[in-house]
Amino acid sequence: MADPEQHIAELQQTIANMTNQLQVLTQREVDRQAHDQNQRNQPATLGEYMMPTSRGPISGVVFPKVTTQHFELKSGLINMIQANQFGGLAHENPHQHIETFLELVQTVHIQNVPNEAIRLLAFHFSLMGKAKTWYRSLPANSITTWDELYEAFMAKFFPPKKIAAMRAQISSFTMNPGETYYEAWERFKDLLIQCPHHGFTKYVLLQIFYSAIDDATRMFIDTSSSGNFIELPLEEAWNLIEKTALHAQRFSNTRSTTSSIAKKGSGIYEVDTSTHKEASNSALIHEIAMLRKQFNDLNTLKAKAF
């Protein structure tokens, strides 16, 4: 008499083999039907191949499904986006375009519609010219998330060559003749905004700017820090430049800080009276504040003693 367990195992194996054969046959039938459908969709003659079809190209971006019924982008949002279009020209900044686009899209909130879906649906409205052509040339169904679209966009319009050029502009920054301290600092920060992935640390950026400014501005900064600017902690040094540049912009006269340097002789420079006076006033204010603090500390100690 046959072993029951062996008989059951043989039946299970037979069922598994039949299931695999059925799956193979089913897939073959599906492939055959798809092939037949494709053949029916193909033009039969050369003339038909040359005729345009209503199907059009398949989009490179796969738009996510949303559960909300009657979902559509409002014309007001589309108009705002189209008023800030990017064409892929050399003078245009893709980082600033993305920031502006996201600012506009974030003003819209639709129930049950993720913000990523709105970004993917609306982004093509923000493009024109070469940028629009690039978008339409994306491989079919190659983009499924906003991060993928962002990376593809930046790879196209902010390639490594452009990054290297921007890094060179930052590292070789110089203060222009006739430029004020505030104007130079704002122009320097603008370069950093244009290339946020420049790769420089804050320490290196401070070194670049401090070396790029003229003698009068450097003296003003040193005086504002009691001559210890290079000894300041990193964040304190950055904030000092931010504050003193703003102070200089608010209270300076119409002449630039740079123009206050007069060449006295061969290789010798002289700081004019107004610049020297401004720097001295800052030093006196700082010194008075320090003395006042010491005086208050002394009074506190006396009060504790009694």
VOTI-776177 format. One line per 4 residues: number of its first residue (from 1); for each residue x, y, z of N, C-alpha, C. Coordinates in Angstrom, 3 decimals, decimal comma. Example, Ala and Ser with C-alpha at 12.3 -4.5 7.8 and 13.67 -1.06 7.14 Angstrom:
# VOTI-776177
1 = 13,190 -5,690 7,800 12,300 -4,500 7,800 13,200 -3,300 7,800 ~ 12,850 -2,250 7,080 13,670 -1,060 7,140 12,900 0,030 7,870
//
This chain:
# VOTI-776177
1 = 0,854 -1,201 0,000 0,000 0,000 0,000 0,881 1,239 0,000 ~ 0,564 2,238 -0,855 1,395 3,442 -0,992 1,327 4,288 0,269 ~ 2,416 4,934 0,520 2,500 5,830 1,686 1,597 7,042 1,456 ~ 0,639 7,336 2,367 -0,289 8,470 2,176 0,434 9,808 2,062
5 = 1,466 10,016 2,877 2,182 11,295 2,851 2,902 11,492 1,525 ~ 3,465 10,406 0,989 4,137 10,503 -0,305 3,133 10,813 -1,410 ~ 1,945 10,169 -1,306 0,897 10,408 -2,301 0,449 11,876 -2,280 ~ 0,315 12,441 -1,072 -0,086 13,852 -0,946 0,972 14,768 -1,539
9 = 2,239 14,458 -1,284 3,333 15,269 -1,816 3,344 15,246 -3,334 ~ 3,055 14,031 -3,926 3,040 13,927 -5,387 1,893 14,759 -5,966 ~ 0,736 14,740 -5,288 -0,399 15,533 -5,757 -0,089 17,037 -5,695 ~ 0,557 17,456 -4,608 0,912 18,872 -4,467 1,885 19,294 -5,564
13 = 2,829 18,436 -5,886 3,788 18,749 -6,946 3,103 18,845 -8,290 ~ 2,135 17,933 -8,517 1,386 17,953 -9,789 0,588 19,245 -9,919 ~ -0,052 19,649 -8,814 -0,833 20,891 -8,818 0,066 22,096 -9,087 ~ 1,262 22,115 -8,454 2,201 23,217 -8,657 2,646 23,302 -10,110
17 = 2,915 22,123 -10,729 3,349 22,098 -12,138 2,242 22,623 -13,053 ~ 1,010 22,205 -12,770 -0,115 22,654 -13,588 -0,349 24,155 -13,429 ~ -0,148 24,680 -12,207 -0,319 26,116 -11,960 0,713 26,923 -12,744 ~ 1,958 26,443 -12,740 3,021 27,133 -13,494 2,722 27,133 -14,985
21 = 2,257 25,973 -15,505 1,918 25,889 -16,929 0,783 26,844 -17,278 ~ -0,207 26,949 -16,366 -1,342 27,845 -16,606 -0,884 29,302 -16,640 ~ 0,034 29,663 -15,733 0,559 31,038 -15,708 1,318 31,365 -16,986 ~ 2,111 30,389 -17,471 2,871 30,592 -18,711 1,924 30,796 -19,885
25 = 0,890 29,938 -19,967 -0,075 30,051 -21,062 -0,839 31,367 -20,997 ~ -1,185 31,788 -19,765 -1,921 33,043 -19,598 -1,081 34,227 -20,041 ~ 0,205 34,230 -19,667 1,089 35,325 -20,054 1,296 35,361 -21,565 ~ 1,405 34,189 -22,162 1,554 34,134 -23,623 0,331 34,724 -24,311
29 = -0,855 34,427 -23,763 -2,084 34,955 -24,346 -2,158 36,472 -24,197 ~ -1,744 36,959 -23,028 -1,727 38,409 -22,803 -0,765 39,081 -23,770 ~ 0,434 38,499 -23,923 1,423 39,064 -24,848 0,910 39,032 -26,283 ~ 0,221 37,956 -26,644 -0,300 37,835 -28,015 -1,351 38,902 -28,283
33 = -2,240 39,110 -27,313 -3,286 40,121 -27,488 -2,690 41,529 -27,563 ~ -1,668 41,772 -26,737 -1,019 43,079 -26,778 -0,336 43,306 -28,110 ~ 0,296 42,224 -28,632 0,957 42,339 -29,940 -0,062 42,608 -31,037 ~ -1,183 41,874 -30,989 -2,221 42,070 -32,009 -2,777 43,494 -31,947
37 = -2,975 44,004 -30,711 -3,485 45,357 -30,557 -2,493 46,375 -31,096 ~ -1,225 46,126 -30,840 -0,187 47,032 -31,329 -0,117 47,022 -32,841 ~ -0,266 45,831 -33,403 -0,254 45,729 -34,864 -1,435 46,467 -35,472 ~ -2,587 46,396 -34,820 -3,758 47,103 -35,331 -3,569 48,624 -35,264
41 = -2,791 49,077 -34,246 -2,574 50,521 -34,103 -1,520 51,046 -35,060 ~ -0,683 50,173 -35,622 0,369 50,605 -36,518 -0,185 50,910 -37,900 ~ 0,306 51,975 -38,514 -0,117 52,277 -39,900 0,272 51,143 -40,839 ~ -0,573 50,902 -41,815 -0,333 49,789 -42,742 0,517 50,203 -43,931
45 = 0,506 51,498 -44,290 1,243 51,955 -45,463 2,204 53,075 -45,084 ~ 3,141 53,381 -46,007 4,096 54,454 -45,763 3,390 55,789 -45,604 ~ 2,332 55,993 -46,351 1,576 57,227 -46,259 0,953 57,406 -44,885 ~ 0,455 56,291 -44,325 -0,152 56,363 -42,997 0,903 56,655 -41,930
49 = 2,124 56,111 -42,133 3,209 56,415 -41,203 3,516 57,904 -41,183 ~ 3,373 58,554 -42,331 3,721 59,970 -42,443 2,639 60,891 -41,904 ~ 1,460 60,372 -41,663 0,357 61,196 -41,198 0,412 61,346 -39,683 ~ 0,182 62,573 -39,153 0,166 62,755 -37,695 -1,034 62,041 -37,079
53 = -0,860 61,614 -35,823 -1,940 60,931 -35,124 -2,413 61,791 -33,957 ~ -3,590 61,467 -33,452 -4,152 62,221 -32,334 -3,598 61,752 -30,992 ~ -2,871 60,616 -30,987 -2,373 60,092 -29,725 -1,282 60,977 -29,131 ~ -0,394 61,516 -29,955 0,663 62,396 -29,486 1,707 61,658 -28,664
57 = 2,772 62,354 -28,282 3,839 61,721 -27,492 3,396 61,466 -26,057 ~ 4,017 60,458 -25,431 3,735 60,143 -24,036 4,546 61,072 -23,147 ~ 3,913 61,635 -22,125 4,592 62,580 -21,242 5,723 61,912 -20,480 ~ 6,785 62,687 -20,235 7,896 62,178 -19,444 7,578 62,137 -17,965
61 = 6,582 62,903 -17,535 6,204 62,979 -16,124 4,944 62,161 -15,894 ~ 5,024 61,261 -14,922 3,860 60,464 -14,535 3,121 61,229 -13,444 ~ 1,939 61,707 -13,747 1,181 62,488 -12,780 0,509 61,568 -11,765 ~ 0,656 61,873 -10,487 0,067 61,005 -9,455 -1,447 61,045 -9,480
65 = -2,045 59,934 -9,084 -3,505 59,880 -9,015 -3,985 60,588 -7,746 ~ -5,080 61,298 -7,870 -5,662 61,987 -6,714 -7,087 61,482 -6,517 ~ -7,512 61,473 -5,258 -8,843 60,946 -4,933 -9,934 62,001 -5,026 ~ -9,530 63,272 -5,026 -10,517 64,350 -5,085 -11,163 64,423 -6,465
69 = -12,469 64,519 -6,497 -13,176 64,646 -7,769 -13,132 66,090 -8,262 ~ -13,155 66,242 -9,573 -13,196 67,552 -10,228 -11,988 68,415 -9,819 ~ -10,833 67,779 -9,694 -9,628 68,523 -9,331 -9,061 69,242 -10,562 ~ -8,727 70,509 -10,397 -8,105 71,268 -11,473 -7,283 72,410 -10,881
73 = -6,276 72,812 -11,621 -5,473 73,966 -11,207 -6,223 75,241 -11,572 ~ -6,339 76,126 -10,623 -7,062 77,372 -10,856 -6,284 78,275 -11,819 ~ -7,023 79,020 -12,605 -6,395 79,891 -13,605 -5,533 80,970 -12,949 ~ -5,914 81,396 -11,733 -5,122 82,409 -11,038 -3,723 81,923 -10,740
77 = -3,601 80,659 -10,282 -2,285 80,082 -10,007 -1,486 79,933 -11,296 ~ -2,133 79,449 -12,346 -1,442 79,269 -13,625 -0,918 80,610 -14,150 ~ -1,719 81,665 -14,034 -1,301 82,988 -14,505 -0,091 83,499 -13,720 ~ -0,092 83,296 -12,394 1,052 83,729 -11,583 2,311 82,961 -11,952
81 = 2,150 81,656 -12,205 3,302 80,840 -12,580 3,838 81,265 -13,948 ~ 2,939 81,499 -14,887 3,367 81,886 -16,234 3,977 83,284 -16,274 ~ 3,696 84,090 -15,261 4,315 85,422 -15,183 5,762 85,338 -14,730 ~ 6,190 84,154 -14,296 7,575 83,955 -13,834 8,175 82,732 -14,521
85 = 8,126 82,736 -15,839 8,584 81,576 -16,591 10,103 81,556 -16,754 ~ 10,621 80,358 -16,952 12,056 80,119 -17,146 12,268 79,598 -18,556 ~ 13,201 80,238 -19,290 13,413 79,852 -20,672 14,703 79,104 -20,942 ~ 15,534 78,919 -19,902 16,787 78,189 -20,100 17,895 79,021 -20,702
89 = 17,781 80,360 -20,647 18,814 81,225 -21,194 19,981 81,351 -20,213 ~ 21,136 81,777 -20,724 22,366 81,785 -19,934 22,271 82,691 -18,714 ~ 21,561 83,817 -18,826 21,502 84,771 -17,725 20,467 84,392 -16,657 ~ 19,640 83,392 -16,927 18,601 82,998 -15,979 19,160 82,050 -14,919
93 = 18,621 82,156 -13,722 19,098 81,337 -12,617 18,060 80,270 -12,280 ~ 18,383 78,992 -12,489 17,402 77,930 -12,224 17,037 77,801 -10,747 ~ 17,998 78,093 -9,845 17,700 78,024 -8,409 16,623 79,031 -8,034 ~ 16,785 80,248 -8,493 15,808 81,290 -8,178 14,448 80,964 -8,799
97 = 14,465 80,343 -9,991 13,201 79,969 -10,627 12,463 78,925 -9,784 ~ 13,189 77,920 -9,307 12,569 76,885 -8,485 12,012 77,485 -7,196 ~ 12,770 78,383 -6,574 12,313 79,014 -5,330 11,017 79,801 -5,563 ~ 10,985 80,564 -6,658 9,784 81,348 -6,973 8,602 80,429 -7,261
101 = 8,843 79,372 -8,019 7,783 78,421 -8,350 7,203 77,778 -7,089 ~ 8,073 77,337 -6,185 7,605 76,693 -4,950 6,841 77,675 -4,065 ~ 7,294 78,928 -4,033 6,580 79,938 -3,249 5,146 80,104 -3,755 ~ 4,973 80,093 -5,069 3,636 80,244 -5,648 2,772 79,007 -5,391
105 = 3,357 77,826 -5,587 2,604 76,585 -5,425 2,190 76,380 -3,970 ~ 3,026 76,807 -3,037 2,727 76,601 -1,623 1,562 77,467 -1,132 ~ 1,124 78,393 -1,960 -0,040 79,202 -1,578 -1,345 78,454 -1,827 ~ -1,259 77,300 -2,484 -2,453 76,531 -2,837 -2,526 75,265 -1,982
109 = -3,667 75,042 -1,371 -3,910 73,834 -0,577 -5,261 73,260 -0,972 ~ -5,248 72,032 -1,493 -6,464 71,365 -1,937 -6,625 70,075 -1,137 ~ -7,792 69,875 -0,590 -8,052 68,709 0,244 -7,837 67,412 -0,530 ~ -7,115 66,491 0,115 -6,825 65,161 -0,441 -5,917 65,199 -1,664
113 = -5,288 66,343 -1,917 -4,329 66,453 -3,031 -2,967 66,814 -2,454 ~ -1,992 65,903 -2,511 -0,673 66,206 -1,957 0,003 67,339 -2,722 ~ 0,819 68,103 -2,005 1,496 69,241 -2,623 2,392 68,802 -3,775 ~ 2,950 67,597 -3,672 3,813 67,089 -4,745 3,041 66,933 -6,048
117 = 1,784 66,515 -5,945 0,971 66,371 -7,148 0,749 67,719 -7,822 ~ 0,525 68,751 -7,027 0,328 70,092 -7,585 1,612 70,566 -8,264 ~ 2,760 70,298 -7,642 4,041 70,698 -8,243 4,244 70,030 -9,596 ~ 4,002 68,713 -9,647 4,206 67,982 -10,896 3,249 68,454 -11,982
121 = 2,013 68,739 -11,604 1,028 69,176 -12,585 1,278 70,599 -13,080 ~ 1,829 71,449 -12,207 1,944 72,871 -12,543 3,295 73,255 -13,133 ~ 4,311 72,425 -12,968 5,668 72,870 -13,305 5,831 73,238 -14,774 ~ 5,209 72,498 -15,661 5,419 72,778 -17,091 4,887 74,153 -17,483
125 = 3,936 74,700 -16,702 3,444 76,049 -16,982 4,520 77,105 -16,697 ~ 5,531 76,749 -15,901 6,571 77,707 -15,545 7,714 77,729 -16,551 ~ 7,609 76,947 -17,609 8,692 76,835 -18,589 8,286 77,416 -19,940 ~ 9,291 77,870 -20,667 9,073 78,347 -22,033 10,362 78,151 -22,825
129 = 10,288 78,327 -24,128 11,467 78,270 -24,982 12,239 76,969 -24,859 ~ 13,558 77,078 -24,660 14,422 75,904 -24,568 14,034 74,999 -23,406 ~ 13,639 75,612 -22,302 13,261 74,821 -21,134 12,008 73,988 -21,412 ~ 11,062 74,555 -22,148 9,846 73,824 -22,500 10,184 72,661 -23,443
133 = 11,086 72,926 -24,368 11,510 71,877 -25,292 12,171 70,734 -24,536 ~ 13,014 71,081 -23,555 13,650 70,047 -22,729 12,601 69,206 -21,997 ~ 11,611 69,865 -21,428 10,572 69,159 -20,674 9,833 68,172 -21,573 ~ 9,526 68,613 -22,789 8,774 67,748 -23,706 9,621 66,594 -24,239
137 = 10,935 66,720 -24,130 11,825 65,672 -24,647 12,204 64,642 -23,586 ~ 11,670 64,777 -22,365 11,968 63,791 -21,325 11,483 62,414 -21,766 ~ 12,242 61,353 -21,481 11,799 59,996 -21,842 10,439 59,682 -21,218 ~ 9,634 58,965 -21,957 8,262 58,665 -21,519 8,242 58,002 -20,148
141 = 7,413 58,547 -19,269 7,189 57,983 -17,930 8,471 57,840 -17,112 ~ 9,431 58,732 -17,346 10,722 58,639 -16,643 10,730 59,387 -15,318 ~ 9,758 60,269 -15,098 9,707 61,083 -13,876 8,439 60,730 -13,101 ~ 8,623 60,308 -11,848 7,460 59,920 -11,042 7,334 60,733 -9,758
145 = 8,372 61,496 -9,386 8,318 62,295 -8,151 8,853 63,696 -8,431 ~ 8,549 64,622 -7,503 9,053 65,977 -7,646 10,579 66,011 -7,520 ~ 11,136 65,210 -6,639 12,593 65,181 -6,478 13,281 64,773 -7,777 ~ 12,709 63,800 -8,476 13,286 63,374 -9,752 13,203 64,490 -10,791
149 = 12,084 65,201 -10,816 11,933 66,300 -11,764 12,902 67,427 -11,432 ~ 13,040 67,741 -10,149 13,970 68,788 -9,723 15,406 68,433 -10,111 ~ 15,822 67,200 -9,842 17,186 66,778 -10,156 17,451 66,806 -11,659 ~ 16,474 66,378 -12,446 16,634 66,399 -13,903 16,740 67,834 -14,410
153 = 15,930 68,720 -13,854 15,935 70,134 -14,242 17,277 70,785 -13,911 ~ 17,777 70,544 -12,696 19,042 71,146 -12,283 20,222 70,565 -13,061 ~ 20,170 69,274 -13,356 21,242 68,650 -14,127 21,338 69,252 -15,530 ~ 20,181 69,661 -16,065 20,155 70,249 -17,403 20,595 71,711 -17,390
157 = 20,087 72,488 -16,455 20,288 73,941 -16,507 21,285 74,482 -15,471 ~ 21,797 73,612 -14,604 22,873 74,020 -13,699 23,889 72,884 -13,628 ~ 24,547 72,595 -14,766 25,486 71,469 -14,835 26,778 71,772 -14,062 ~ 27,637 70,766 -13,863 28,887 70,963 -13,128 29,760 72,093 -13,674
161 = 29,743 72,306 -14,986 30,547 73,375 -15,585 30,107 74,740 -15,064 ~ 28,789 74,932 -14,950 28,270 76,210 -14,451 28,557 76,363 -12,958 ~ 28,485 75,261 -12,220 28,808 75,302 -10,795 30,256 75,721 -10,597 ~ 31,164 75,151 -11,408 32,580 75,495 -11,310 32,809 76,980 -11,604
165 = 32,087 77,512 -12,589 32,218 78,933 -12,922 31,738 79,818 -11,773 ~ 30,622 79,427 -11,129 30,113 80,196 -10,001 31,062 80,122 -8,804 ~ 31,647 78,959 -8,578 32,629 78,811 -7,487 33,830 79,718 -7,726 ~ 34,226 79,821 -8,987 35,360 80,682 -9,322 35,023 82,149 -9,052
169 = 33,788 82,546 -9,361 33,368 83,926 -9,078 33,394 84,223 -7,585 ~ 32,970 83,243 -6,781 32,962 83,439 -5,328 34,380 83,519 -4,787 ~ 35,222 82,583 -5,190 36,582 82,523 -4,641 37,446 83,695 -5,084 ~ 37,125 84,293 -6,234 37,914 85,421 -6,741 37,203 86,762 -6,520
173 = 36,263 86,797 -5,610 35,487 88,011 -5,356 36,402 89,161 -4,951 ~ 36,136 90,348 -5,504 36,869 91,564 -5,138 35,890 92,721 -4,997 ~ 36,265 93,677 -4,184 35,446 94,871 -3,995 35,685 95,817 -5,172 ~ 34,628 96,250 -5,821 34,756 97,112 -6,988 35,104 98,544 -6,594
177 = 35,814 99,257 -7,445 36,096 100,674 -7,176 34,800 101,464 -7,029 ~ 34,719 102,281 -5,987 33,537 103,084 -5,762 32,408 102,344 -5,080 ~ 32,596 101,072 -4,772 31,558 100,264 -4,145 31,616 100,421 -2,630 ~ 30,467 100,571 -2,003 30,429 100,713 -0,553 30,567 99,356 0,115
181 = 30,862 99,385 1,388 30,974 98,176 2,195 29,669 97,364 2,105 ~ 28,546 98,031 2,290 27,245 97,366 2,250 26,984 96,755 0,874 ~ 27,263 97,489 -0,189 27,039 96,994 -1,552 27,901 95,776 -1,842 ~ 29,142 95,795 -1,391 30,035 94,655 -1,612 29,534 93,418 -0,874
185 = 29,108 93,598 0,367 28,615 92,477 1,162 27,345 91,887 0,553 ~ 26,431 92,742 0,086 25,203 92,257 -0,534 25,499 91,545 -1,848 ~ 26,438 92,057 -2,613 26,805 91,410 -3,885 27,452 90,051 -3,622 ~ 28,243 89,968 -2,579 28,882 88,704 -2,211 27,819 87,676 -1,801
189 = 26,871 88,102 -0,986 25,808 87,182 -0,557 24,925 86,763 -1,735 ~ 24,749 87,660 -2,695 23,951 87,328 -3,872 24,599 86,201 -4,674 ~ 25,938 86,195 -4,747 26,644 85,105 -5,419 26,384 83,779 -4,712 ~ 26,330 83,815 -3,395 26,085 82,592 -2,625 24,671 82,084 -2,865
193 = 23,719 83,002 -3,006 22,325 82,614 -3,264 22,190 81,990 -4,648 ~ 22,923 82,528 -5,615 22,852 82,015 -6,985 23,404 80,599 -7,097 ~ 24,306 80,235 -6,180 24,887 78,889 -6,212 24,934 78,341 -4,789 ~ 23,781 77,943 -4,235 23,745 77,495 -2,838 24,559 76,240 -2,559
197 = 24,869 75,451 -3,581 25,689 74,255 -3,385 27,141 74,527 -3,817 ~ 27,641 75,721 -3,448 29,006 76,108 -3,810 30,054 75,265 -3,096 ~ 29,737 74,739 -1,927 30,658 73,851 -1,227 31,633 74,526 -0,279 ~ 31,627 75,868 -0,228 32,533 76,571 0,685 31,946 76,604 2,096
201 = 32,817 76,432 3,095 32,352 76,579 4,472 32,244 78,061 4,812 ~ 31,544 78,377 5,899 31,389 79,759 6,327 32,744 80,374 6,661 ~ 33,618 79,569 7,215 34,956 80,042 7,568 35,712 80,510 6,318 ~ 35,649 79,703 5,270 36,337 80,062 4,019 35,694 81,295 3,396
205 = 34,368 81,374 3,436 33,660 82,526 2,866 34,054 83,823 3,575 ~ 34,195 83,773 4,896 34,636 84,959 5,637 36,048 85,360 5,227 ~ 36,913 84,374 5,048 38,275 84,663 4,608 38,280 85,331 3,232 ~ 37,459 84,813 2,331 37,387 85,374 0,974 36,946 86,826 1,029
209 = 35,866 87,098 1,770 35,340 88,460 1,810 36,300 89,410 2,530 ~ 36,849 88,978 3,635 37,746 89,837 4,418 38,991 90,201 3,615 ~ 39,451 89,263 2,789 40,633 89,529 1,957 40,289 90,396 0,750 ~ 39,001 90,409 0,366 38,608 91,110 -0,859 38,318 92,589 -0,642
213 = 38,019 92,987 0,588 37,623 94,374 0,838 38,848 95,284 0,870 ~ 38,597 96,607 0,755 39,705 97,553 0,742 40,192 97,839 2,163 ~ 41,282 98,602 2,255 41,922 98,857 3,543 41,000 99,595 4,504 ~ 40,254 100,588 4,004 39,396 101,379 4,874 38,284 100,519 5,470
217 = 37,691 99,669 4,645 36,621 98,798 5,134 37,169 97,790 6,130 ~ 38,351 97,240 5,829 38,952 96,285 6,752 39,257 96,935 8,099 ~ 39,717 98,195 8,050 40,002 98,909 9,284 38,723 99,162 10,076 ~ 37,641 99,465 9,354 36,357 99,701 9,994 35,869 98,445 10,715
221 = 36,026 97,299 10,063 35,613 96,033 10,674 36,478 95,725 11,887 ~ 37,795 95,915 11,732 38,704 95,630 12,844 38,401 96,530 14,041 ~ 38,138 97,798 13,763 37,839 98,735 14,839 36,543 98,369 15,541 ~ 35,565 97,914 14,758 34,280 97,528 15,333 34,391 96,325 16,251
225 = 35,451 95,530 16,070 35,653 94,357 16,920 36,830 94,561 17,867 ~ 37,193 95,845 18,102 38,325 96,189 18,980 39,623 95,552 18,510 ~ 39,757 95,429 17,200 40,991 94,900 16,636 41,137 93,401 16,748 ~ 40,067 92,710 17,113 40,157 91,259 17,315 39,254 90,478 16,366
229 = 39,022 90,982 15,170 38,070 90,329 14,270 38,463 88,886 13,971 ~ 39,725 88,655 13,670 40,145 87,307 13,290 40,135 86,348 14,478 ~ 39,989 86,886 15,696 39,920 86,050 16,891 38,487 85,719 17,287 ~ 37,509 86,322 16,600 36,105 86,105 16,966 35,640 84,709 16,565
233 = 34,688 84,140 17,317 34,060 82,884 16,880 33,379 83,075 15,523 ~ 33,219 81,990 14,810 32,737 82,044 13,424 31,414 82,792 13,289 ~ 30,393 82,394 14,032 29,074 83,016 13,900 29,105 84,477 14,336 ~ 29,879 84,765 15,367 29,982 86,143 15,843 30,633 87,037 14,788
237 = 31,647 86,498 14,109 32,326 87,262 13,058 31,385 87,516 11,882 ~ 30,615 86,495 11,501 29,653 86,642 10,387 28,598 87,689 10,736 ~ 28,057 87,606 11,955 27,032 88,557 12,392 27,580 89,976 12,500 ~ 28,859 90,097 12,872 29,464 91,424 12,963 29,513 92,093 11,594
241 = 29,913 91,345 10,583 29,939 91,900 9,225 28,529 92,270 8,788 ~ 27,564 91,415 9,078 26,177 91,694 8,696 25,688 92,992 9,338 ~ 25,957 93,153 10,625 25,467 94,323 11,348 26,217 95,595 10,957 ~ 27,540 95,509 10,851 28,309 96,713 10,530 28,069 97,168 9,094
245 = 27,838 96,216 8,187 27,533 96,585 6,799 26,197 97,326 6,744 ~ 25,223 96,820 7,480 23,920 97,476 7,526 24,034 98,849 8,191 ~ 24,828 98,938 9,249 25,043 100,219 9,937 25,697 101,228 8,991 ~ 26,705 100,767 8,251 27,393 101,652 7,320 26,455 102,139 6,222
249 = 25,535 101,259 5,798 24,588 101,641 4,749 23,575 102,657 5,264 ~ 23,184 102,543 6,516 22,164 103,432 7,075 22,715 104,823 7,374 ~ 23,964 104,891 7,827 24,475 106,156 8,338 25,618 106,750 7,527 ~ 25,988 106,091 6,436 27,091 106,631 5,635 26,608 107,817 4,810
253 = 27,557 108,664 4,373 27,202 109,771 3,494 27,168 109,281 2,069 ~ 27,009 110,144 1,126 26,841 109,749 -0,275 28,113 109,194 -0,873 ~ 29,254 109,477 -0,269 30,497 108,948 -0,801 30,677 107,508 -0,360 ~ 31,296 106,701 -1,186 31,506 105,306 -0,830 32,682 105,184 0,110
257 = 32,690 104,064 0,847 33,817 103,792 1,735 35,105 103,669 0,945 ~ 35,011 103,089 -0,242 36,199 102,875 -1,046 36,841 104,190 -1,460 ~ 36,012 105,180 -1,790 36,552 106,442 -2,270 37,246 107,213 -1,160 ~ 37,088 106,743 0,086 37,693 107,456 1,199 39,178 107,158 1,335
261 = 39,703 106,236 0,519 41,134 105,956 0,544 41,822 106,842 -0,495 ~ 42,748 107,619 -0,065 43,487 108,474 -0,991 44,928 107,994 -1,050 ~ 45,441 107,873 -2,233 46,808 107,431 -2,381 47,740 108,599 -2,082 ~ 48,574 108,424 -1,076 49,435 109,503 -0,615 50,762 109,492 -1,344
265 = 51,248 108,330 -1,604 52,534 108,242 -2,289 52,699 106,854 -2,852 ~ 53,909 106,508 -3,210 54,170 105,218 -3,809 53,890 104,101 -2,791 ~ 52,785 103,356 -3,025 52,465 102,239 -2,155 51,922 102,642 -0,806 ~ 51,657 103,939 -0,562 51,167 104,405 0,728 49,748 104,929 0,566
269 = 48,836 104,476 1,433 47,450 104,907 1,364 47,060 105,624 2,649 ~ 46,210 106,602 2,484 45,776 107,389 3,630 44,256 107,350 3,716 ~ 43,724 107,069 4,905 42,281 107,031 5,113 41,808 108,438 5,404 ~ 40,726 108,874 4,733 40,287 110,252 4,910 39,636 110,445 6,281
273 = 39,353 111,697 6,604 38,882 112,057 7,944 37,549 111,422 8,278 ~ 36,608 111,396 7,327 35,268 110,884 7,616 35,301 109,395 7,947 ~ 36,074 108,616 7,162 36,147 107,176 7,419 36,829 106,900 8,748 ~ 37,908 107,627 9,009 38,626 107,439 10,266 37,732 107,807 11,450
277 = 36,959 108,867 11,276 36,077 109,327 12,341 34,985 108,295 12,606 ~ 34,434 107,699 11,539 33,387 106,699 11,709 33,922 105,474 12,434 ~ 35,122 105,049 12,049 35,727 103,891 12,696 36,037 104,190 14,156 ~ 36,549 105,391 14,430 36,883 105,777 15,800 35,637 105,846 16,670
281 = 34,544 106,389 16,114 33,296 106,462 16,862 32,796 105,069 17,254 ~ 32,911 104,109 16,313 32,490 102,747 16,618 33,329 102,161 17,738 ~ 34,642 102,450 17,705 35,533 101,941 18,747 35,194 102,556 20,097 ~ 34,896 103,869 20,099 34,555 104,535 21,352 33,258 103,992 21,938
285 = 32,271 103,753 21,070 30,995 103,202 21,523 31,206 101,828 22,161 ~ 32,051 101,026 21,499 32,340 99,697 22,031 33,059 99,800 23,373 ~ 34,024 100,710 23,467 34,798 100,860 24,700 33,908 101,356 25,842 ~ 33,008 102,298 25,558 32,090 102,796 26,585 31,190 101,678 27,088
289 = 30,722 100,840 26,164 29,865 99,718 26,553 30,609 98,759 27,469 ~ 31,884 98,503 27,156 32,692 97,611 27,983 32,916 98,209 29,360 ~ 33,218 99,517 29,446 33,429 100,182 30,726 32,151 100,176 31,561 ~ 31,027 100,411 30,874 29,749 100,411 31,582 29,449 99,033 32,170
293 = 29,793 97,986 31,417 29,584 96,624 31,908 30,468 96,353 33,126 ~ 31,742 96,783 33,032 32,648 96,588 34,159 32,161 97,337 35,393 ~ 31,642 98,554 35,183 31,134 99,356 36,290 29,933 98,672 36,945 ~ 29,040 98,138 36,125 27,866 97,437 36,651 28,265 96,179 37,406
297 = 29,259 95,458 36,869 29,734 94,257 37,555 30,339 94,602 38,908 ~ 31,077 95,730 38,955 31,701 96,155 40,207 30,638 96,509 41,240 ~ 29,602 97,215 40,804 28,513 97,562 41,714 27,796 96,323 42,240 ~ 27,668 95,325 41,389 27,023 94,084 41,816 27,837 93,372 42,872
301 = 29,157 93,362 42,680 30,045 92,724 43,673 29,973 93,457 45,007 ~ 29,948 94,798 44,949 29,865 95,590 46,180 28,562 95,297 46,913 ~ 27,485 95,218 46,166 26,175 94,953 46,787 26,153 93,586 47,471 ~ 26,803 92,609 46,853 26,858 91,274 47,444 27,723 91,270 48,699
305 = 28,776 92,113 48,705 29,683 92,162 49,859 28,974 92,677 51,096 ~ 28,037 93,615 50,915 27,299 94,169 52,052 26,038 93,380 52,315
//
